[in-house]
Amino acid sequence: MSDDRELRLAAKANRERLAVAHREVVIQEEVKNAVDVRQNMARLKELRLAKEAQEARTEISKANQRPAPKPKRFR
């Protein structure tokens, strides 16, 4: 019976050791994912701001143009 208990204790210690190692791997993966998400958000924000700036330039350009002359009617 003591052999059975020793085996169980050894198995429990092994599981705990593996859990700690696995936990560190999971934490590292989560940190990497968080960094990737922040980088993607920054990239998307940059693209959105560039698009908004282009739209503003287009609106200003259109506002500065003279209206097209109306075609004259010939009789």
N, CA, C and O of each residue as an XYZ file, in Angstrom:
300
protein
N       0.821     -1.194      0.000
C       0.000      0.000      0.000
C       0.866      1.259      0.000
O       0.483      2.272     -0.585
N       2.017      1.206      0.643
C       2.881      2.384      0.651
C       3.441      2.652     -0.737
O       3.691      3.799     -1.106
N       3.640      1.557     -1.523
C       4.106      1.739     -2.896
C       3.061      2.488     -3.712
O       3.388      3.366     -4.511
N       1.796      2.126     -3.500
C       0.699      2.795     -4.216
C       0.646      4.273     -3.840
O       0.455      5.141     -4.692
N       0.817      4.536     -2.564
C       0.783      5.929     -2.102
C       1.971      6.708     -2.654
O       1.825      7.860     -3.064
N       3.123      6.094     -2.666
C       4.318      6.750     -3.204
C       4.147      7.036     -4.697
O       4.551      8.096     -5.176
N       3.556      6.104     -5.426
C       3.315      6.305     -6.850
C       2.346      7.462     -7.076
O       2.540      8.290     -7.966
N       1.302      7.502     -6.255
C       0.341      8.603     -6.388
C       0.987      9.947     -6.074
O       0.743     10.932     -6.770
N       1.806      9.990     -5.031
C       2.483     11.244     -4.682
C       3.456     11.658     -5.789
O       3.563     12.839     -6.120
N       4.158     10.688     -6.353
C       5.097     10.986     -7.441
C       4.330     11.488     -8.664
O       4.766     12.425     -9.333
N       3.184     10.860     -8.953
C       2.385     11.288    -10.094
C       1.838     12.696     -9.872
O       1.813     13.515    -10.790
N       1.400     12.965     -8.646
C       0.876     14.300     -8.327
C       1.979     15.349     -8.464
O       1.747     16.418     -9.029
N       3.166     15.054     -7.956
C       4.284     15.986     -8.063
C       4.638     16.221     -9.532
O       4.949     17.345     -9.927
N       4.590     15.171    -10.330
C       4.893     15.295    -11.753
C       3.844     16.163    -12.452
O       4.186     17.015    -13.273
N       2.563     15.943    -12.125
C       1.500     16.768    -12.713
C       1.673     18.234    -12.346
O       1.507     19.119    -13.186
N       2.009     18.483    -11.081
C       2.200     19.869    -10.647
C       3.386     20.509    -11.353
O       3.333     21.679    -11.732
N       4.459     19.737    -11.531
C       5.638     20.252    -12.232
C       5.293     20.581    -13.670
O       5.692     21.629    -14.179
N       4.557     19.701    -14.334
C       4.163     19.937    -15.718
C       3.178     21.098    -15.823
O       3.215     21.860    -16.789
N       2.302     21.234    -14.835
C       1.333     22.328    -14.857
C       2.045     23.674    -14.774
O       1.657     24.623    -15.456
N       3.072     23.763    -13.953
C       3.819     25.020    -13.838
C       4.504     25.334    -15.160
O       4.467     26.476    -15.617
N       5.122     24.345    -15.775
C       5.806     24.560    -17.059
C       4.785     24.939    -18.129
O       5.033     25.838    -18.932
N       3.661     24.270    -18.141
C       2.630     24.563    -19.138
C       2.052     25.959    -18.908
O       1.770     26.677    -19.868
N       1.876     26.338    -17.674
C       1.329     27.660    -17.348
C       2.229     28.760    -17.902
O       1.736     29.756    -18.432
N       3.535     28.586    -17.785
C       4.458     29.595    -18.306
C       4.363     29.694    -19.824
O       4.435     30.790    -20.379
N       4.204     28.571    -20.491
C       4.064     28.576    -21.947
C       2.778     29.296    -22.339
O       2.765     30.095    -23.276
N       1.703     29.009    -21.619
C       0.416     29.645    -21.910
C       0.514     31.151    -21.689
O      -0.002     31.928    -22.492
N       1.162     31.562    -20.622
C       1.312     32.996    -20.343
C       2.117     33.669    -21.452
O       1.768     34.764    -21.895
N       3.189     33.024    -21.901
C       3.995     33.591    -22.982
C       3.176     33.716    -24.264
O       3.292     34.707    -24.985
N       2.355     32.717    -24.544
C       1.512     32.785    -25.740
C       0.499     33.921    -25.628
O       0.251     34.631    -26.603
N      -0.085     34.093    -24.447
C      -1.059     35.164    -24.251
C      -0.404     36.535    -24.393
O      -0.997     37.448    -24.968
N       0.797     36.686    -23.882
C       1.517     37.960    -24.017
C       1.796     38.234    -25.491
O       1.620     39.359    -25.959
N       2.227     37.217    -26.217
C       2.501     37.384    -27.654
C       1.218     37.755    -28.398
O       1.226     38.635    -29.259
N       0.123     37.085    -28.063
C      -1.150     37.403    -28.713
C      -1.575     38.832    -28.413
O      -2.068     39.530    -29.299
N      -1.391     39.273    -27.173
C      -1.764     40.642    -26.806
C      -0.939     41.653    -27.594
O      -1.466     42.668    -28.051
N       0.344     41.381    -27.752
C       1.209     42.280    -28.522
C       0.766     42.298    -29.981
O       0.705     43.359    -30.601
N       0.460     41.131    -30.525
C       0.003     41.055    -31.919
C      -1.291     41.839    -32.121
O      -1.458     42.534    -33.124
N      -2.206     41.720    -31.155
C      -3.481     42.438    -31.264
C      -3.234     43.942    -31.233
O      -3.820     44.682    -32.024
N      -2.369     44.399    -30.326
C      -2.080     45.846    -30.248
C      -1.437     46.349    -31.534
O      -1.772     47.431    -32.014
N      -0.522     45.574    -32.090
C       0.124     45.982    -33.339
C      -0.891     46.054    -34.471
O      -0.843     46.973    -35.289
N      -1.803     45.097    -34.525
C      -2.818     45.105    -35.582
C      -3.750     46.297    -35.398
O      -4.126     46.946    -36.373
N      -4.123     46.587    -34.159
C      -4.990     47.738    -33.903
C      -4.302     49.034    -34.318
O      -4.939     49.921    -34.886
N      -3.011     49.147    -34.041
C      -2.267     50.349    -34.429
C      -2.207     50.461    -35.955
O      -2.350     51.552    -36.506
N      -1.996     49.333    -36.633
C      -1.947     49.335    -38.098
C      -3.297     49.762    -38.676
O      -3.354     50.575    -39.598
N      -4.378     49.211    -38.130
C      -5.706     49.564    -38.624
C      -6.032     51.027    -38.344
O      -6.666     51.687    -39.167
N      -5.607     51.537    -37.200
C      -5.849     52.943    -36.873
C      -5.109     53.837    -37.861
O      -5.649     54.839    -38.328
N      -3.875     53.467    -38.173
C      -3.092     54.241    -39.136
C      -3.776     54.261    -40.500
O      -3.843     55.303    -41.153
N      -4.280     53.107    -40.925
C      -4.983     53.044    -42.209
C      -6.260     53.890    -42.184
O      -6.567     54.589    -43.150
N      -6.997     53.822    -41.077
C      -8.239     54.598    -40.966
C      -7.946     56.089    -41.006
O      -8.640     56.842    -41.688
N      -6.917     56.519    -40.274
C      -6.572     57.942    -40.266
C      -6.115     58.412    -41.644
O      -6.438     59.524    -42.064
N      -5.368     57.570    -42.341
C      -4.922     57.936    -43.694
C      -6.127     58.057    -44.626
O      -6.184     58.963    -45.457
N      -7.079     57.152    -44.486
C      -8.276     57.205    -45.335
C      -9.086     58.461    -45.027
O      -9.557     59.138    -45.941
N      -9.251     58.778    -43.727
C      -9.997     59.977    -43.359
C      -9.304     61.243    -43.865
O      -9.968     62.181    -44.308
N      -7.981     61.270    -43.801
C      -7.241     62.426    -44.294
C      -7.424     62.570    -45.805
O      -7.594     63.682    -46.306
N      -7.392     61.454    -46.528
C      -7.597     61.496    -47.978
C      -9.001     61.993    -48.306
O      -9.177     62.786    -49.231
N     -10.002     61.534    -47.554
C     -11.372     61.985    -47.783
C     -11.500     63.483    -47.519
O     -12.198     64.186    -48.248
N     -10.824     63.972    -46.473
C     -10.869     65.403    -46.166
C     -10.214     66.202    -47.292
O     -10.727     67.248    -47.690
N      -9.079     65.713    -47.806
C      -8.415     66.406    -48.916
C      -9.315     66.433    -50.147
O      -9.372     67.436    -50.858
N     -10.012     65.338    -50.394
C     -10.914     65.275    -51.546
C     -12.051     66.269    -51.394
O     -12.411     66.952    -52.353
N     -12.621     66.356    -50.192
C     -13.714     67.310    -49.953
C     -13.240     68.746    -50.139
O     -13.943     69.559    -50.739
N     -12.058     69.061    -49.630
C     -11.510     70.407    -49.765
C     -11.264     70.716    -51.236
O     -11.551     71.817    -51.706
N     -10.732     69.739    -51.953
C     -10.454     69.932    -53.376
C     -11.749     70.188    -54.150
O     -11.803     71.056    -55.021
N     -12.783     69.425    -53.822
C     -14.064     69.614    -54.504
C     -14.662     70.975    -54.169
O     -15.269     71.614    -55.029
N     -14.496     71.421    -52.935
C     -15.054     72.707    -52.527
C     -14.329     73.861    -53.199
O     -14.928     74.913    -53.420
N     -13.073     73.692    -53.524
C     -12.293     74.758    -54.152
C     -12.483     74.836    -55.664
O     -12.040     75.800    -56.288
N     -13.123     73.856    -56.253
C     -13.329     73.867    -57.694
C     -14.532     74.740    -58.040
O     -15.506     74.835    -57.294
N     -14.419     75.362    -59.185
C     -15.542     76.173    -59.660
C     -16.632     75.242    -60.150
O     -16.348     74.164    -60.673
N     -17.854     75.648    -59.987
C     -18.920     74.790    -60.502
C     -18.850     74.730    -62.024
O     -18.469     75.701    -62.678
N     -19.207     73.622    -62.556
C     -19.183     73.437    -64.005
C     -20.222     74.366    -64.634
O     -21.342     74.482    -64.137
N     -19.845     75.021    -65.720
C     -20.818     75.933    -66.358
C     -21.984     75.117    -66.936
O     -21.826     73.998    -67.424
N     -23.149     75.740    -66.850
C     -24.317     75.078    -67.404
C     -24.250     75.190    -68.931
O     -23.857     76.225    -69.468
N     -24.625     74.151    -69.597
C     -24.585     74.219    -71.064
C     -25.622     75.252    -71.559
O     -26.742     75.336    -71.055
N     -25.195     76.024    -72.561
C     -26.104     77.028    -73.116
C     -27.055     76.375    -74.084
O     -26.706     75.468    -74.838
N     -28.256     76.867    -74.032
C     -29.265     76.331    -74.946
C     -29.242     77.150    -76.240
O     -29.285     78.380    -76.226
N     -29.177     76.458    -77.297
C     -29.226     77.137    -78.601
C     -30.648     77.094    -79.111
O     -31.357     76.100    -78.959
N     -31.050     78.200    -79.722
C     -32.417     78.238    -80.264
C     -32.394     78.192    -81.740
O     -33.448     78.215    -82.375
